[in-house]
Amino acid sequence: FSTVRSFCGHGIGSVFHTAPNIFHYTVNQDLQEMQVGHVYTIEPMICEGFADPYMWQDDWTATTADGGRSAQFEHTLLVTEDGVEALTGKIETSPLQFWEEESAIRKGIW
């Protein structure tokens, strides 16, 4: 498995995609301390084969250059005084998806 390095998470502020970049792999960089009120996304793209992305003509859709399977998800996180709150999580009234209903391990918890 591999991780696409061309895409990263990011801060969210008055501009949607803003600093800092949130890498989904190890890099040697100075990290700023996260502060209460900061909002970030994490959005890794995990690939079964090579991690070289191929962008479609719509300039939004990405696949892998080798055509292998990949999965991408995104969560938005708010730094709070007590830790972190996921702003994109499910709520009690969210419908169960078929994979949640069929899961013998984590039924309804995603």
NUGU-341605 format. One line per field, with one value per residue (C-alpha): x, y, z. Coordinates in pm, 1 decimal, always signed. Layout:
BEGIN
u = X / ... .
v = Y / ... .
w = Z / ... .
! end
This chain:
BEGIN
u = +0.0 / +108.0 / -3.6 / -41.7 / +202.5 / +65.2 / -237.8 / -248.7 / -480.2 / -482.3 / -596.0 / -933.0 / -983.2 / -1108.0 / -972.0 / -1084.8 / -745.8 / -494.2 / -173.7 / -55.1 / -34.7 / -112.9 / +99.1 / -18.8 / +332.9 / +645.1 / +839.4 / +1109.1 / +960.3 / +912.9 / +556.7 / +351.1 / +158.1 / -211.4 / -421.1 / -777.6 / -1009.9 / -788.7 / -963.7 / -784.4 / -867.2 / -712.2 / -775.0 / -533.9 / -556.6 / -443.2 / -354.0 / -329.7 / -45.5 / +152.3 / +66.1 / +118.8 / -204.0 / -375.1 / -603.0 / -911.5 / -995.9 / -1244.9 / -936.6 / -1102.3 / -1128.5 / -809.5 / -729.7 / -404.0 / -184.8 / -158.7 / -537.9 / -510.3 / -767.9 / -754.2 / -961.6 / -983.1 / -1172.1 / -1178.6 / -1255.9 / -1260.9 / -1127.8 / -1168.3 / -908.6 / -1090.9 / -975.3 / -1040.0 / -880.5 / -1024.2 / -1382.3 / -1458.3 / -1695.1 / -1767.5 / -1872.5 / -2209.5 / -2484.6 / -2745.2 / -3000.4 / -2760.0 / -2878.9 / -2677.1 / -2502.0 / -2512.5 / -2151.8 / -2231.0 / -2536.1 / -2342.8 / -2038.8 / -2001.5 / -1725.1 / -1838.4 / -2212.8 / -2327.5 / -2006.1 / -1799.5 .
v = +0.0 / +359.4 / +714.1 / +986.7 / +1263.2 / +1515.0 / +1582.6 / +1682.5 / +1804.2 / +2172.4 / +2444.0 / +2609.5 / +2977.4 / +3281.4 / +3099.1 / +2736.4 / +2582.1 / +2756.0 / +2683.6 / +2468.7 / +2169.9 / +1845.3 / +1569.6 / +1208.3 / +1069.9 / +1137.8 / +1453.5 / +1634.5 / +1977.6 / +2229.9 / +2195.6 / +2480.1 / +2416.2 / +2370.6 / +2624.9 / +2616.2 / +2727.9 / +2609.7 / +2395.8 / +2138.0 / +1866.3 / +1525.3 / +1361.0 / +1082.1 / +889.7 / +530.4 / +322.5 / -48.4 / +5.6 / +309.6 / +645.6 / +852.5 / +1049.8 / +1106.2 / +1410.5 / +1398.3 / +1686.8 / +1823.3 / +1921.0 / +1771.3 / +1393.8 / +1201.6 / +837.6 / +646.9 / +646.8 / +266.7 / +225.7 / +45.3 / +68.0 / +365.3 / +514.5 / +872.0 / +1023.5 / +1359.9 / +1474.5 / +1826.8 / +1867.5 / +2152.6 / +2196.2 / +2251.3 / +2313.3 / +1943.9 / +1799.5 / +1764.6 / +1752.0 / +1585.9 / +1820.6 / +1569.4 / +1274.8 / +1107.2 / +1212.3 / +994.1 / +1052.2 / +967.2 / +668.9 / +347.4 / +264.9 / -91.7 / -159.3 / -48.9 / -272.0 / -572.1 / -524.2 / -796.9 / -598.0 / -234.4 / -235.5 / +124.5 / +281.2 / +471.4 .
w = +0.0 / -52.3 / +27.8 / -234.8 / -143.5 / -392.8 / -171.6 / +192.6 / +462.7 / +546.0 / +776.5 / +729.7 / +799.6 / +611.7 / +305.2 / +268.9 / +180.6 / +403.7 / +595.5 / +749.1 / +517.5 / +700.6 / +546.2 / +563.1 / +578.2 / +780.8 / +696.4 / +888.6 / +938.6 / +1213.4 / +1335.6 / +1472.7 / +1791.0 / +1734.4 / +1921.7 / +2054.3 / +1774.9 / +1488.9 / +1225.4 / +1010.4 / +761.2 / +730.5 / +395.4 / +305.1 / -21.9 / +32.3 / -272.9 / -338.0 / -586.0 / -692.8 / -540.2 / -854.2 / -903.2 / -1234.9 / -1254.0 / -1474.1 / -1706.2 / -1450.9 / -1242.9 / -933.2 / -976.1 / -900.7 / -969.2 / -960.5 / -1270.0 / -1257.5 / -1231.6 / -897.2 / -622.9 / -390.3 / -112.5 / +8.2 / +298.9 / +466.7 / +816.7 / +952.2 / +1306.3 / +1553.8 / +1829.1 / +2160.5 / +2516.6 / +2589.8 / +2275.4 / +1926.4 / +1797.5 / +1463.1 / +1280.5 / +1003.6 / +1218.9 / +1215.5 / +1450.5 / +1623.0 / +1347.1 / +1062.3 / +858.7 / +865.9 / +541.1 / +408.5 / +508.7 / +863.6 / +884.9 / +749.8 / +975.9 / +1237.3 / +1407.2 / +1419.6 / +1355.1 / +1313.6 / +1448.4 / +1191.8 .
! end
